[in-house]
Amino acid sequence: MTQIDMPEIIVYTHPDCSYSTAVKIDYENQGIEFKEIDISVHPEAIPDLERLAGGERITPVIVIGDEVTIGFNGIG
């Protein structure tokens, strides 16, 4: 799969969440492009975050295409 074929990566974050910081640093170090939605800056995105996270307000939530991952490397 080429970079052009890669689905958009969306990462819901919060500045007080160390796992949000960790995923951003990891992706940046790997050169992975992603769209960050900081819920402290964009509170209107909280309902989307809660829907993706099964009703919980937790970060990070990573969306790659149709796949949703809560946390980072199994924690968070």
PDB file of N, CA, C and O in Angstrom:
ATOM      1  N   MET A   1       0.852  -1.170   0.000  1.00  0.00           N
ATOM      2  CA  MET A   1       0.000   0.000   0.000  1.00  0.00           C
ATOM      3  C   MET A   1       0.899   1.235   0.000  1.00  0.00           C
ATOM      4  O   MET A   1       1.790   1.357   0.841  1.00  0.00           O
ATOM      5  N   THR A   2       0.673   2.120  -0.913  1.00  0.00           N
ATOM      6  CA  THR A   2       1.480   3.332  -0.989  1.00  0.00           C
ATOM      7  C   THR A   2       0.911   4.393  -0.062  1.00  0.00           C
ATOM      8  O   THR A   2      -0.195   4.255   0.459  1.00  0.00           O
ATOM      9  N   GLN A   3       1.677   5.445   0.133  1.00  0.00           N
ATOM     10  CA  GLN A   3       1.235   6.551   0.985  1.00  0.00           C
ATOM     11  C   GLN A   3      -0.086   7.120   0.469  1.00  0.00           C
ATOM     12  O   GLN A   3      -0.936   7.524   1.262  1.00  0.00           O
ATOM     13  N   ILE A   4      -0.265   7.156  -0.853  1.00  0.00           N
ATOM     14  CA  ILE A   4      -1.487   7.695  -1.436  1.00  0.00           C
ATOM     15  C   ILE A   4      -2.689   6.831  -1.056  1.00  0.00           C
ATOM     16  O   ILE A   4      -3.786   7.353  -0.859  1.00  0.00           O
ATOM     17  N   ASP A   5      -2.495   5.523  -0.953  1.00  0.00           N
ATOM     18  CA  ASP A   5      -3.578   4.602  -0.635  1.00  0.00           C
ATOM     19  C   ASP A   5      -3.876   4.509   0.858  1.00  0.00           C
ATOM     20  O   ASP A   5      -4.874   3.905   1.250  1.00  0.00           O
ATOM     21  N   MET A   6      -3.031   5.093   1.691  1.00  0.00           N
ATOM     22  CA  MET A   6      -3.208   4.983   3.136  1.00  0.00           C
ATOM     23  C   MET A   6      -4.437   5.777   3.576  1.00  0.00           C
ATOM     24  O   MET A   6      -4.644   6.903   3.124  1.00  0.00           O
ATOM     25  N   PRO A   7      -5.252   5.192   4.459  1.00  0.00           N
ATOM     26  CA  PRO A   7      -6.391   5.949   4.978  1.00  0.00           C
ATOM     27  C   PRO A   7      -5.904   7.061   5.899  1.00  0.00           C
ATOM     28  O   PRO A   7      -4.814   6.986   6.465  1.00  0.00           O
ATOM     29  N   GLU A   8      -6.726   8.086   6.036  1.00  0.00           N
ATOM     30  CA  GLU A   8      -6.392   9.185   6.938  1.00  0.00           C
ATOM     31  C   GLU A   8      -6.336   8.666   8.373  1.00  0.00           C
ATOM     32  O   GLU A   8      -7.153   7.840   8.781  1.00  0.00           O
ATOM     33  N   ILE A   9      -5.377   9.155   9.115  1.00  0.00           N
ATOM     34  CA  ILE A   9      -5.242   8.801  10.530  1.00  0.00           C
ATOM     35  C   ILE A   9      -5.685  10.008  11.346  1.00  0.00           C
ATOM     36  O   ILE A   9      -5.176  11.114  11.163  1.00  0.00           O
ATOM     37  N   ILE A  10      -6.631   9.787  12.241  1.00  0.00           N
ATOM     38  CA  ILE A  10      -7.118  10.840  13.130  1.00  0.00           C
ATOM     39  C   ILE A  10      -6.799  10.416  14.555  1.00  0.00           C
ATOM     40  O   ILE A  10      -7.090   9.289  14.957  1.00  0.00           O
ATOM     41  N   VAL A  11      -6.200  11.326  15.317  1.00  0.00           N
ATOM     42  CA  VAL A  11      -5.859  11.039  16.707  1.00  0.00           C
ATOM     43  C   VAL A  11      -6.553  12.074  17.594  1.00  0.00           C
ATOM     44  O   VAL A  11      -6.256  13.266  17.521  1.00  0.00           O
ATOM     45  N   TYR A  12      -7.476  11.604  18.428  1.00  0.00           N
ATOM     46  CA  TYR A  12      -8.124  12.464  19.420  1.00  0.00           C
ATOM     47  C   TYR A  12      -7.210  12.516  20.639  1.00  0.00           C
ATOM     48  O   TYR A  12      -6.812  11.480  21.172  1.00  0.00           O
ATOM     49  N   THR A  13      -6.883  13.725  21.072  1.00  0.00           N
ATOM     50  CA  THR A  13      -5.920  13.908  22.154  1.00  0.00           C
ATOM     51  C   THR A  13      -6.442  14.879  23.208  1.00  0.00           C
ATOM     52  O   THR A  13      -7.460  15.549  23.030  1.00  0.00           O
ATOM     53  N   HIS A  14      -5.704  14.925  24.310  1.00  0.00           N
ATOM     54  CA  HIS A  14      -5.901  15.938  25.353  1.00  0.00           C
ATOM     55  C   HIS A  14      -4.519  16.267  25.905  1.00  0.00           C
ATOM     56  O   HIS A  14      -3.717  15.358  26.120  1.00  0.00           O
ATOM     57  N   PRO A  15      -4.219  17.553  26.141  1.00  0.00           N
ATOM     58  CA  PRO A  15      -2.865  17.927  26.574  1.00  0.00           C
ATOM     59  C   PRO A  15      -2.448  17.358  27.927  1.00  0.00           C
ATOM     60  O   PRO A  15      -1.251  17.257  28.195  1.00  0.00           O
ATOM     61  N   ASP A  16      -3.391  16.986  28.783  1.00  0.00           N
ATOM     62  CA  ASP A  16      -3.048  16.415  30.086  1.00  0.00           C
ATOM     63  C   ASP A  16      -2.843  14.905  30.040  1.00  0.00           C
ATOM     64  O   ASP A  16      -2.593  14.280  31.071  1.00  0.00           O
ATOM     65  N   CYS A  17      -2.948  14.314  28.849  1.00  0.00           N
ATOM     66  CA  CYS A  17      -2.850  12.864  28.697  1.00  0.00           C
ATOM     67  C   CYS A  17      -1.462  12.488  28.175  1.00  0.00           C
ATOM     68  O   CYS A  17      -1.108  12.811  27.042  1.00  0.00           O
ATOM     69  N   SER A  18      -0.688  11.809  29.007  1.00  0.00           N
ATOM     70  CA  SER A  18       0.674  11.437  28.602  1.00  0.00           C
ATOM     71  C   SER A  18       0.671  10.435  27.452  1.00  0.00           C
ATOM     72  O   SER A  18       1.614  10.403  26.661  1.00  0.00           O
ATOM     73  N   TYR A  19      -0.375   9.618  27.349  1.00  0.00           N
ATOM     74  CA  TYR A  19      -0.448   8.663  26.241  1.00  0.00           C
ATOM     75  C   TYR A  19      -0.733   9.377  24.922  1.00  0.00           C
ATOM     76  O   TYR A  19      -0.268   8.943  23.868  1.00  0.00           O
ATOM     77  N   SER A  20      -1.499  10.474  24.976  1.00  0.00           N
ATOM     78  CA  SER A  20      -1.701  11.296  23.779  1.00  0.00           C
ATOM     79  C   SER A  20      -0.367  11.854  23.304  1.00  0.00           C
ATOM     80  O   SER A  20      -0.066  11.832  22.111  1.00  0.00           O
ATOM     81  N   THR A  21       0.421  12.350  24.234  1.00  0.00           N
ATOM     82  CA  THR A  21       1.744  12.875  23.895  1.00  0.00           C
ATOM     83  C   THR A  21       2.624  11.780  23.313  1.00  0.00           C
ATOM     84  O   THR A  21       3.339  12.009  22.338  1.00  0.00           O
ATOM     85  N   ALA A  22       2.575  10.592  23.904  1.00  0.00           N
ATOM     86  CA  ALA A  22       3.411   9.479  23.439  1.00  0.00           C
ATOM     87  C   ALA A  22       3.072   9.077  22.012  1.00  0.00           C
ATOM     88  O   ALA A  22       3.975   8.853  21.205  1.00  0.00           O
ATOM     89  N   VAL A  23       1.778   8.979  21.685  1.00  0.00           N
ATOM     90  CA  VAL A  23       1.407   8.580  20.326  1.00  0.00           C
ATOM     91  C   VAL A  23       1.824   9.646  19.319  1.00  0.00           C
ATOM     92  O   VAL A  23       2.277   9.315  18.224  1.00  0.00           O
ATOM     93  N   LYS A  24       1.678  10.916  19.673  1.00  0.00           N
ATOM     94  CA  LYS A  24       2.093  11.982  18.757  1.00  0.00           C
ATOM     95  C   LYS A  24       3.596  11.929  18.512  1.00  0.00           C
ATOM     96  O   LYS A  24       4.039  12.038  17.368  1.00  0.00           O
ATOM     97  N   ILE A  25       4.380  11.765  19.561  1.00  0.00           N
ATOM     98  CA  ILE A  25       5.840  11.681  19.413  1.00  0.00           C
ATOM     99  C   ILE A  25       6.220  10.473  18.574  1.00  0.00           C
ATOM    100  O   ILE A  25       7.080  10.572  17.699  1.00  0.00           O
ATOM    101  N   ASP A  26       5.588   9.332  18.830  1.00  0.00           N
ATOM    102  CA  ASP A  26       5.888   8.114  18.079  1.00  0.00           C
ATOM    103  C   ASP A  26       5.574   8.301  16.598  1.00  0.00           C
ATOM    104  O   ASP A  26       6.403   7.979  15.747  1.00  0.00           O
ATOM    105  N   TYR A  27       4.402   8.812  16.285  1.00  0.00           N
ATOM    106  CA  TYR A  27       4.033   9.017  14.882  1.00  0.00           C
ATOM    107  C   TYR A  27       4.962  10.024  14.215  1.00  0.00           C
ATOM    108  O   TYR A  27       5.390   9.811  13.081  1.00  0.00           O
ATOM    109  N   GLU A  28       5.276  11.114  14.902  1.00  0.00           N
ATOM    110  CA  GLU A  28       6.178  12.119  14.325  1.00  0.00           C
ATOM    111  C   GLU A  28       7.562  11.531  14.083  1.00  0.00           C
ATOM    112  O   GLU A  28       8.166  11.795  13.043  1.00  0.00           O
ATOM    113  N   ASN A  29       8.076  10.743  15.018  1.00  0.00           N
ATOM    114  CA  ASN A  29       9.391  10.110  14.847  1.00  0.00           C
ATOM    115  C   ASN A  29       9.406   9.131  13.680  1.00  0.00           C
ATOM    116  O   ASN A  29      10.437   8.953  13.032  1.00  0.00           O
ATOM    117  N   GLN A  30       8.260   8.493  13.409  1.00  0.00           N
ATOM    118  CA  GLN A  30       8.166   7.544  12.303  1.00  0.00           C
ATOM    119  C   GLN A  30       7.784   8.214  10.981  1.00  0.00           C
ATOM    120  O   GLN A  30       7.738   7.560   9.939  1.00  0.00           O
ATOM    121  N   GLY A  31       7.514   9.509  11.028  1.00  0.00           N
ATOM    122  CA  GLY A  31       7.116  10.220   9.817  1.00  0.00           C
ATOM    123  C   GLY A  31       5.698   9.901   9.376  1.00  0.00           C
ATOM    124  O   GLY A  31       5.365  10.040   8.199  1.00  0.00           O
ATOM    125  N   ILE A  32       4.864   9.476  10.311  1.00  0.00           N
ATOM    126  CA  ILE A  32       3.473   9.141  10.004  1.00  0.00           C
ATOM    127  C   ILE A  32       2.639  10.413  10.083  1.00  0.00           C
ATOM    128  O   ILE A  32       2.633  11.100  11.104  1.00  0.00           O
ATOM    129  N   GLU A  33       1.938  10.718   9.000  1.00  0.00           N
ATOM    130  CA  GLU A  33       1.077  11.896   8.977  1.00  0.00           C
ATOM    131  C   GLU A  33      -0.248  11.563   9.648  1.00  0.00           C
ATOM    132  O   GLU A  33      -0.808  10.487   9.435  1.00  0.00           O
ATOM    133  N   PHE A  34      -0.743  12.489  10.456  1.00  0.00           N
ATOM    134  CA  PHE A  34      -2.013  12.281  11.139  1.00  0.00           C
ATOM    135  C   PHE A  34      -2.669  13.618  11.402  1.00  0.00           C
ATOM    136  O   PHE A  34      -2.010  14.658  11.446  1.00  0.00           O
ATOM    137  N   LYS A  35      -3.973  13.572  11.574  1.00  0.00           N
ATOM    138  CA  LYS A  35      -4.741  14.762  11.938  1.00  0.00           C
ATOM    139  C   LYS A  35      -5.020  14.672  13.427  1.00  0.00           C
ATOM    140  O   LYS A  35      -5.592  13.690  13.900  1.00  0.00           O
ATOM    141  N   GLU A  36      -4.618  15.691  14.162  1.00  0.00           N
ATOM    142  CA  GLU A  36      -4.860  15.718  15.606  1.00  0.00           C
ATOM    143  C   GLU A  36      -6.118  16.515  15.901  1.00  0.00           C
ATOM    144  O   GLU A  36      -6.312  17.612  15.378  1.00  0.00           O
ATOM    145  N   ILE A  37      -6.966  15.951  16.743  1.00  0.00           N
ATOM    146  CA  ILE A  37      -8.122  16.679  17.258  1.00  0.00           C
ATOM    147  C   ILE A  37      -7.961  16.746  18.768  1.00  0.00           C
ATOM    148  O   ILE A  37      -8.239  15.780  19.479  1.00  0.00           O
ATOM    149  N   ASP A  38      -7.510  17.898  19.248  1.00  0.00           N
ATOM    150  CA  ASP A  38      -7.307  18.141  20.677  1.00  0.00           C
ATOM    151  C   ASP A  38      -8.658  18.547  21.256  1.00  0.00           C
ATOM    152  O   ASP A  38      -9.172  19.620  20.943  1.00  0.00           O
ATOM    153  N   ILE A  39      -9.231  17.694  22.097  1.00  0.00           N
ATOM    154  CA  ILE A  39     -10.577  17.974  22.596  1.00  0.00           C
ATOM    155  C   ILE A  39     -10.624  19.156  23.563  1.00  0.00           C
ATOM    156  O   ILE A  39     -11.709  19.659  23.857  1.00  0.00           O
ATOM    157  N   SER A  40      -9.470  19.612  24.066  1.00  0.00           N
ATOM    158  CA  SER A  40      -9.468  20.815  24.905  1.00  0.00           C
ATOM    159  C   SER A  40      -9.625  22.065  24.045  1.00  0.00           C
ATOM    160  O   SER A  40     -10.099  23.098  24.518  1.00  0.00           O
ATOM    161  N   VAL A  41      -9.228  21.967  22.792  1.00  0.00           N
ATOM    162  CA  VAL A  41      -9.350  23.077  21.844  1.00  0.00           C
ATOM    163  C   VAL A  41     -10.643  22.953  21.040  1.00  0.00           C
ATOM    164  O   VAL A  41     -11.242  23.955  20.648  1.00  0.00           O
ATOM    165  N   HIS A  42     -11.062  21.718  20.801  1.00  0.00           N
ATOM    166  CA  HIS A  42     -12.255  21.442  19.991  1.00  0.00           C
ATOM    167  C   HIS A  42     -13.263  20.617  20.794  1.00  0.00           C
ATOM    168  O   HIS A  42     -13.478  19.444  20.491  1.00  0.00           O
ATOM    169  N   PRO A  43     -13.885  21.221  21.818  1.00  0.00           N
ATOM    170  CA  PRO A  43     -14.834  20.461  22.643  1.00  0.00           C
ATOM    171  C   PRO A  43     -16.041  19.963  21.853  1.00  0.00           C
ATOM    172  O   PRO A  43     -16.729  19.041  22.291  1.00  0.00           O
ATOM    173  N   GLU A  44     -16.301  20.560  20.705  1.00  0.00           N
ATOM    174  CA  GLU A  44     -17.406  20.094  19.871  1.00  0.00           C
ATOM    175  C   GLU A  44     -17.158  18.680  19.330  1.00  0.00           C
ATOM    176  O   GLU A  44     -18.085  18.031  18.845  1.00  0.00           O
ATOM    177  N   ALA A  45     -15.915  18.206  19.412  1.00  0.00           N
ATOM    178  CA  ALA A  45     -15.565  16.857  18.954  1.00  0.00           C
ATOM    179  C   ALA A  45     -15.777  15.797  20.041  1.00  0.00           C
ATOM    180  O   ALA A  45     -15.643  14.603  19.774  1.00  0.00           O
ATOM    181  N   ILE A  46     -16.103  16.225  21.256  1.00  0.00           N
ATOM    182  CA  ILE A  46     -16.268  15.272  22.363  1.00  0.00           C
ATOM    183  C   ILE A  46     -17.355  14.230  22.082  1.00  0.00           C
ATOM    184  O   ILE A  46     -17.133  13.054  22.372  1.00  0.00           O
ATOM    185  N   PRO A  47     -18.519  14.598  21.531  1.00  0.00           N
ATOM    186  CA  PRO A  47     -19.508  13.550  21.221  1.00  0.00           C
ATOM    187  C   PRO A  47     -18.976  12.488  20.253  1.00  0.00           C
ATOM    188  O   PRO A  47     -19.283  11.305  20.401  1.00  0.00           O
ATOM    189  N   ASP A  48     -18.184  12.905  19.267  1.00  0.00           N
ATOM    190  CA  ASP A  48     -17.577  11.936  18.347  1.00  0.00           C
ATOM    191  C   ASP A  48     -16.604  11.027  19.094  1.00  0.00           C
ATOM    192  O   ASP A  48     -16.600   9.812  18.893  1.00  0.00           O
ATOM    193  N   LEU A  49     -15.785  11.620  19.953  1.00  0.00           N
ATOM    194  CA  LEU A  49     -14.834  10.848  20.754  1.00  0.00           C
ATOM    195  C   LEU A  49     -15.566   9.818  21.611  1.00  0.00           C
ATOM    196  O   LEU A  49     -15.184   8.648  21.646  1.00  0.00           O
ATOM    197  N   GLU A  50     -16.613  10.252  22.296  1.00  0.00           N
ATOM    198  CA  GLU A  50     -17.368   9.348  23.166  1.00  0.00           C
ATOM    199  C   GLU A  50     -18.029   8.231  22.360  1.00  0.00           C
ATOM    200  O   GLU A  50     -18.080   7.090  22.822  1.00  0.00           O
ATOM    201  N   ARG A  51     -18.533   8.535  21.176  1.00  0.00           N
ATOM    202  CA  ARG A  51     -19.142   7.510  20.324  1.00  0.00           C
ATOM    203  C   ARG A  51     -18.102   6.470  19.925  1.00  0.00           C
ATOM    204  O   ARG A  51     -18.363   5.268  19.973  1.00  0.00           O
ATOM    205  N   LEU A  52     -16.925   6.942  19.534  1.00  0.00           N
ATOM    206  CA  LEU A  52     -15.850   6.036  19.121  1.00  0.00           C
ATOM    207  C   LEU A  52     -15.331   5.195  20.285  1.00  0.00           C
ATOM    208  O   LEU A  52     -14.913   4.053  20.093  1.00  0.00           O
ATOM    209  N   ALA A  53     -15.360   5.764  21.498  1.00  0.00           N
ATOM    210  CA  ALA A  53     -14.796   5.099  22.680  1.00  0.00           C
ATOM    211  C   ALA A  53     -15.862   4.378  23.505  1.00  0.00           C
ATOM    212  O   ALA A  53     -15.643   4.095  24.683  1.00  0.00           O
ATOM    213  N   GLY A  54     -16.996   4.084  22.908  1.00  0.00           N
ATOM    214  CA  GLY A  54     -18.023   3.327  23.624  1.00  0.00           C
ATOM    215  C   GLY A  54     -18.651   4.079  24.774  1.00  0.00           C
ATOM    216  O   GLY A  54     -19.028   3.479  25.781  1.00  0.00           O
ATOM    217  N   GLY A  55     -18.767   5.397  24.635  1.00  0.00           N
ATOM    218  CA  GLY A  55     -19.402   6.212  25.662  1.00  0.00           C
ATOM    219  C   GLY A  55     -18.445   6.818  26.666  1.00  0.00           C
ATOM    220  O   GLY A  55     -18.859   7.602  27.520  1.00  0.00           O
ATOM    221  N   GLU A  56     -17.179   6.472  26.578  1.00  0.00           N
ATOM    222  CA  GLU A  56     -16.195   7.003  27.523  1.00  0.00           C
ATOM    223  C   GLU A  56     -15.492   8.231  26.954  1.00  0.00           C
ATOM    224  O   GLU A  56     -15.351   8.374  25.739  1.00  0.00           O
ATOM    225  N   ARG A  57     -15.061   9.102  27.835  1.00  0.00           N
ATOM    226  CA  ARG A  57     -14.263  10.262  27.445  1.00  0.00           C
ATOM    227  C   ARG A  57     -12.818   9.931  27.801  1.00  0.00           C
ATOM    228  O   ARG A  57     -12.341  10.258  28.888  1.00  0.00           O
ATOM    229  N   ILE A  58     -12.134   9.281  26.873  1.00  0.00           N
ATOM    230  CA  ILE A  58     -10.773   8.805  27.095  1.00  0.00           C
ATOM    231  C   ILE A  58      -9.919   9.175  25.887  1.00  0.00           C
ATOM    232  O   ILE A  58     -10.403   9.189  24.755  1.00  0.00           O
ATOM    233  N   THR A  59      -8.660   9.471  26.133  1.00  0.00           N
ATOM    234  CA  THR A  59      -7.718   9.742  25.046  1.00  0.00           C
ATOM    235  C   THR A  59      -6.446   8.958  25.307  1.00  0.00           C
ATOM    236  O   THR A  59      -6.158   8.621  26.456  1.00  0.00           O
ATOM    237  N   PRO A  60      -5.690   8.664  24.282  1.00  0.00           N
ATOM    238  CA  PRO A  60      -5.970   8.959  22.884  1.00  0.00           C
ATOM    239  C   PRO A  60      -6.923   7.933  22.280  1.00  0.00           C
ATOM    240  O   PRO A  60      -7.000   6.788  22.724  1.00  0.00           O
ATOM    241  N   VAL A  61      -7.639   8.377  21.262  1.00  0.00           N
ATOM    242  CA  VAL A  61      -8.418   7.491  20.407  1.00  0.00           C
ATOM    243  C   VAL A  61      -7.867   7.689  19.004  1.00  0.00           C
ATOM    244  O   VAL A  61      -7.820   8.807  18.491  1.00  0.00           O
ATOM    245  N   ILE A  62      -7.453   6.587  18.394  1.00  0.00           N
ATOM    246  CA  ILE A  62      -6.821   6.621  17.077  1.00  0.00           C
ATOM    247  C   ILE A  62      -7.773   5.979  16.080  1.00  0.00           C
ATOM    248  O   ILE A  62      -8.231   4.853  16.278  1.00  0.00           O
ATOM    249  N   VAL A  63      -8.066   6.704  15.006  1.00  0.00           N
ATOM    250  CA  VAL A  63      -8.956   6.205  13.964  1.00  0.00           C
ATOM    251  C   VAL A  63      -8.157   6.102  12.674  1.00  0.00           C
ATOM    252  O   VAL A  63      -7.637   7.095  12.166  1.00  0.00           O
ATOM    253  N   ILE A  64      -8.069   4.874  12.151  1.00  0.00           N
ATOM    254  CA  ILE A  64      -7.392   4.631  10.878  1.00  0.00           C
ATOM    255  C   ILE A  64      -8.402   3.920   9.989  1.00  0.00           C
ATOM    256  O   ILE A  64      -8.663   2.729  10.157  1.00  0.00           O
ATOM    257  N   GLY A  65      -8.963   4.659   9.045  1.00  0.00           N
ATOM    258  CA  GLY A  65     -10.024   4.089   8.218  1.00  0.00           C
ATOM    259  C   GLY A  65     -11.210   3.726   9.092  1.00  0.00           C
ATOM    260  O   GLY A  65     -11.766   4.582   9.780  1.00  0.00           O
ATOM    261  N   ASP A  66     -11.601   2.447   9.065  1.00  0.00           N
ATOM    262  CA  ASP A  66     -12.723   1.964   9.877  1.00  0.00           C
ATOM    263  C   ASP A  66     -12.275   1.387  11.216  1.00  0.00           C
ATOM    264  O   ASP A  66     -13.106   0.945  12.009  1.00  0.00           O
ATOM    265  N   GLU A  67     -10.972   1.388  11.472  1.00  0.00           N
ATOM    266  CA  GLU A  67     -10.432   0.787  12.696  1.00  0.00           C
ATOM    267  C   GLU A  67     -10.244   1.845  13.781  1.00  0.00           C
ATOM    268  O   GLU A  67      -9.656   2.900  13.543  1.00  0.00           O
ATOM    269  N   VAL A  68     -10.750   1.547  14.968  1.00  0.00           N
ATOM    270  CA  VAL A  68     -10.631   2.458  16.109  1.00  0.00           C
ATOM    271  C   VAL A  68      -9.801   1.780  17.188  1.00  0.00           C
ATOM    272  O   VAL A  68     -10.077   0.644  17.574  1.00  0.00           O
ATOM    273  N   THR A  69      -8.775   2.486  17.676  1.00  0.00           N
ATOM    274  CA  THR A  69      -7.937   1.990  18.757  1.00  0.00           C
ATOM    275  C   THR A  69      -8.022   2.968  19.916  1.00  0.00           C
ATOM    276  O   THR A  69      -7.843   4.173  19.737  1.00  0.00           O
ATOM    277  N   ILE A  70      -8.294   2.449  21.094  1.00  0.00           N
ATOM    278  CA  ILE A  70      -8.347   3.283  22.291  1.00  0.00           C
ATOM    279  C   ILE A  70      -7.065   3.058  23.064  1.00  0.00           C
ATOM    280  O   ILE A  70      -6.716   1.921  23.382  1.00  0.00           O
ATOM    281  N   GLY A  71      -6.358   4.144  23.370  1.00  0.00           N
ATOM    282  CA  GLY A  71      -5.084   4.045  24.064  1.00  0.00           C
ATOM    283  C   GLY A  71      -3.935   3.956  23.079  1.00  0.00           C
ATOM    284  O   GLY A  71      -4.113   4.104  21.870  1.00  0.00           O
ATOM    285  N   PHE A  72      -2.760   3.711  23.619  1.00  0.00           N
ATOM    286  CA  PHE A  72      -1.551   3.648  22.806  1.00  0.00           C
ATOM    287  C   PHE A  72      -0.739   2.441  23.241  1.00  0.00           C
ATOM    288  O   PHE A  72      -0.380   2.310  24.411  1.00  0.00           O
ATOM    289  N   ASN A  73      -0.454   1.570  22.300  1.00  0.00           N
ATOM    290  CA  ASN A  73       0.290   0.335  22.579  1.00  0.00           C
ATOM    291  C   ASN A  73      -0.346  -0.474  23.707  1.00  0.00           C
ATOM    292  O   ASN A  73       0.344  -1.032  24.560  1.00  0.00           O
ATOM    293  N   GLY A  74      -1.677  -0.522  23.691  1.00  0.00           N
ATOM    294  CA  GLY A  74      -2.395  -1.335  24.664  1.00  0.00           C
ATOM    295  C   GLY A  74      -2.623  -0.688  26.012  1.00  0.00           C
ATOM    296  O   GLY A  74      -3.187  -1.317  26.908  1.00  0.00           O
ATOM    297  N   ILE A  75      -2.199   0.557  26.178  1.00  0.00           N
ATOM    298  CA  ILE A  75      -2.404   1.260  27.450  1.00  0.00           C
ATOM    299  C   ILE A  75      -2.995   2.628  27.171  1.00  0.00           C
ATOM    300  O   ILE A  75      -2.937   3.124  26.046  1.00  0.00           O
ATOM    301  N   GLY A  76      -3.568   3.238  28.209  1.00  0.00           N
ATOM    302  CA  GLY A  76      -4.043   4.594  28.023  1.00  0.00           C
ATOM    303  C   GLY A  76      -5.466   4.786  28.377  1.00  0.00           C
ATOM    304  O   GLY A  76      -5.986   5.896  28.262  1.00  0.00           O
TER     305      GLY A  76
END
